Amino acid sequence: MVQAVLSLQAAMSNLYQPWVIIAIFPTHKPQEIARTRHRSDADAHARFLRRYVKQGEFQVMFDSDAAPTELPLRTFR
């Protein structure tokens, strides 16, 4: 039972990553480069990219389509 709950949590954490980092370069169209589960992680990643990749612009966006509409019910025995 515990193993099933842990595997469900791992699957949900892989699927539910609504924070998207978009790279915008002058000669290219915007492109998604990373997804995270938490906004603070996305902001830190974008801050790092802004510091070390000077020619690009990096934006953090929320993808509402990636957010689950229903979370699975947990059963305890």
N, C-alpha and C positions, 0 to 999 in steps of 0.2 A: 504494500500500500504506500509506504513512504517513497519507494523508488518511483512509483507511478506519479505521485505528486511532484517529485523533483523533476522528472522528465517533462511533465506538463508545464512546470514553471520555466524550464529551459526552452521549450518550444515557444511559449508565449513571449519570452524575452527576446528571442530571435525575430519573431513576427512583429511585435509591437515596438517599432522604432520610428515614432512620428516626427522627430526633429531632424531636419534635412539641412546639410550645408551645400550651398550652391556656389560654384566658382564662375566668375564673370571675367573674361579676358577681352581686351579690345578687339581682337580679330576673330573671335570664336563666339558661338552662341552659348548661353548659360548651360551649365552641366551640373548634375547632381554628383557630388564626389564622396559624400559620407552620410550615414544615418546614425542617430543615437537615440537612446531611450529617454534620456534626461536633457533638459535644456541647458543646464550648467555644463554638461559634457560637450554639447554642441558649441556653446559659447567659448569654452576653453580651446577646443579644436580650431575654431575659426580665428581666435586670437593668435594662436600659434602660426597658422597659415598666413595671416596678415603681416606678422612680424618677419617671416622668412621668405615669403613669395611676394615681392614688391610690385610686380607688374600686374597682379590680379586683384580683383575685389571679391570678398567672400561674405555671403549673407546667410543668416540662419532663418529658416522658415519652418512653420508647423504644417505638416501634411495631415489634414483631418481625415482623408480617405484611409490612412494607415491605422487610425485609431479604431479599436474594436467597438462595435455597438453593444455587444453583450459579452461579459466576462463569464467564463465557465464557473458553475457552482462548485463549491468545495464541500465534500461530505466527510465527516469525521466519524470514526467508529471506535 
